[in-house]
Amino acid sequence: MAGPRHVHWRCHRRADHGRFIILIAGGDPIISYKHIFEAAFGDVYVFSDTLVKATPLILTGLACTLAFRMKLWNIGAEGQFYMGAWGASAVVLFPLLPPTTPGIIMIPAMMLGGFLCGAVWGLVPGFLKARFKVNEIITSLMMNYIATSWVLFWVFGSWSERGFQMSPVFPPSAWLPRLTDYAQYVKGFSSLTLHLGLVFGIVAAVIVWFILNRSRWGYEIRLTGDNPKARNMQGSTLSSTPCC
C-alpha cells in the first residue's frame, strides 16, 4: 500500500502535468486553478451545490468499497448508478405510485426501486465471477454501456418531456427536503440546494465502516481480499461473497 509521502508525490506530479498542459494550451495555470477552486468552494451557495453533486458520488464510492476490499475490481459503478437512478425514476414516471402519494411513502419507494435496480445490475458480474470465474473488470465495464443506452432509451423515448432530452419534473413529494425549503425559518438557508441526501451518505459511510470493521461479514470480506485460501479454511465458502 502506498504511504502518505508516495501519495503526496504522485498528486504533486499530476498537478505539474496539469500546469504543463494548461501552459501548452496558452492558459494561465494559476488563474485556471483559482477558477476551479472558486467554482467549487467560492461561497456558501457554490459549496452547497458542490455537496449536492458530491452526494451520489459518496454513495457510489461506498458501494464500491466492499467490492474493492475483497480485491474485486468493480468498474461498473457508473452503470449501477444509472440503473439505480432509473429504478428510482420509474416509481414516479411509470408511475408505480400516483403523484399525490405523500413524500414519506414516495421517497422510501424510490430508494427501494433504486436499490433493487442497482443491486441487480451489480449482481450480474458478481455472479459470473463467483460461478464461472469471468473477469469482473470486463463484465462490469461492458455493462456500463448497456446501462447508459438503457437510460437514454427512456429519456429520449417515453419519458421525454415534449421531445426534449429530459424527463418531466418530479412532483414535490418525490423531492428530498432541501435547506432552501426552510428559508422562512432560517433566512441564511435561502437558495441553498443542499438536501437530505448528504445525511444519508454520512450515515451510509458509518454503516459501511461498521460492517467492515465490526461484523463477521466484514471480517470475511477483508479476509477474502487478503487471503481467499485462509478464508476457506475458516469454514465458509468463497463463492457467495462476490455475489453479495
N, C-alpha and C positions, 0 to 999 in steps of 0.2 A: 504494500500500500504506500502511496506517495506521501511523504512527510509535508508539513506546512511550508518549509523552505522551498521544496521542489514545486509545490503547487503555486507558491508566490512567484517563483521564477518563470513558470510556464505562463501565468497570467500576464506578467510583465512583458514577456516576449511576444505574446499575442497582441498586446497593446501597441508594442513597437511596430508590428506588422500592420496594424490598423492605421497608425500615423503615417507609415510609409505609403500605403495605398491612397490615403487622402491627399498626400502631397503630390503623388503622381497624377491624380485627377485634377490638380490645380486648386485644391481647397486648403483651408487653414485648420489643422488638427485641433488647435485649442478652441477655436470657435465651434467646431463640429462637436467636440466632446462637451462643451459648455451647453450647447443646444440640446444634446441628448439628456444631460443631467436636468436641465430646466424643464424639458418636456415630460420627465418622469417625476421630479420632486420639486418643481418650481414654486408651487404654493399648495395650500391645503386642498384646493379643488382638483388640481392636477394629480396630487398624491392620492386623493380619493379615487380618481379614475384608474390610476396605476394599480391600486389594490383590487379594484373590480376586475381588471384584466388578469391580475395575478391569481385570483381565487380559483378558477378552473385549472390553472397550471399547478397549483398546490395540490389539489385533489388528484389530478392526473399523475403527478410525481409520486404521491403516496401510493397510488395503485401500482406503480412500477417498482416501488421499494421492496415489496415482498418477493416479487419475481427475481429482482437483481440480487437480493440477499441469498437466494437459492442458486445463484450463478445461472439463472435462466434469463437470456437476453431478449426481453420483450421489446421489440422495435415497433410494435403495433399500437402503442398508446394513442397515437393520433386517430387511428381508425376506431378504437374502442371509445375514445372521447366523442367522435362524431356519431357513433351508433347510440351512445348514451344520450346525446343531445336529441337525436331523432326519436328515441323512445320516450323521452320526457315531452317532446313537442307533440308526439302522436296522441297523447292523452287529451291535449287541447284541440288539435287540428282535425282529428278524425270526425267528430270528437268522441272520446270514450266517456267523458263526463260533460254535462251541459255547462255553458259559460256561467250560469248562475250558481254553480257549486261554490260553497264557501271555501275560502283560502285554506282553512285548517284541514280540509279534505283534499282540495285540489293539489296543493303543493306536495304533501306526502305521496299522493298518487303519481305525480310527475317524477318525484325522486325514485319511487319504486320502478316506474317504467324505464327510467334512465339506467338504473342499476341493473335491471334484468337484461336489457339490450346490450349494454356494455359488457356484462359478465358473460353472456352467451358468445359474444364476439371474441372475447379473450379465451373462452373455453376451447375453441377450435384448435388453435396452435398448441395449447396445453395438452389437450387430449392426443393430438398427433405426436407430440413429443413423448408422452408417457406410454402410449400404446405401440407406436411404430418407430420411435426414435427419429422422427423427422426434425430437421434443424428448425428450431423455433424462430431464428433470425429471419430465415427466408419466408416462412409461412406468415408470421406476424407482419412483416414488411409488405408482402404482396396483398394482404387483406386490407391494408390502409387504402389502397387504390379502389378496392371494391366498395369500401365504406364511403369514401368520398363520392364515388359515382352514384351510389345509392341515395345519398342525401341530396345531391344535385338533381337527381331524377325527380324527387318530390318537390324541391324548391322551385325548379323550373316547370314542374307539371301541375298536379292537382293542388299543391299548397301555394302556388304562386299568387301574389296579390295583384290581380288585374294585369297579369303578364310581366310584372316586374320581378327581378331576381331576389325576392324576399317573400317571407310568409306574412299573413295578416298579423296585426298587433294582437298579442295575447290579452285576454280580459284581465282586469285588475286583480282578480282572485288568484291568478297564476303568477303574480309578481312577488318576489321576496320583499319584505319590508326594507325600505331604504331610509337613510338618515334624513334626507330631504322631506320625507313624509311626516316628520315630526318637527319641522321648522316652526310650526305655530307654537310649540312649547319651548324650543331652544332656537333662537334666531341664528346662531352660528351654524346650524345644520342646513341652512338654505343652500340649494344647488349641489349638495354633497350626494353623490350617487352610490356611495359605499352601502352595501346591503348585508343581510344576514348570512349570506353565503360564506363570508370570511370567518364568521364564528364556526360554521360547520367545518371549514378547513382546519381551523385550530383544534377543534375537538377531535377531528379525524386523525390529526397528527399525534395527539396524545394517545388515542386508541391504538394506532399502529405501533407506537413506541412500546406500549404496554404488552401488546401481542408478541412483539419480537423479543422482549427482554424479561417478561414476567409470566409467560404462559408455556404450557407444554408444546402447543402447536408452534409457537415461536422458536422454542428450543429445537424442534425438528426441522424447521425452516433453516435456521442457522447451521445446524449440523449437516443438512443436505448440501448447503453451499460449501462448507468447509471440508467435508469428507463423506460422500454418499455411502461408501462401504461401511464406515463406522456407524452410520445411521441404521443401516440394515442389521448390523449386529445388535442394535438396541432392541430389536424385535418388532420393528414396524416396516412396512413396505414403502419403497420409494415411488412407486408408480402413481399413487394417488395425489401426492403433494403437488406436482406441476399442474394438475387439473384444478386444484383448489386455488 
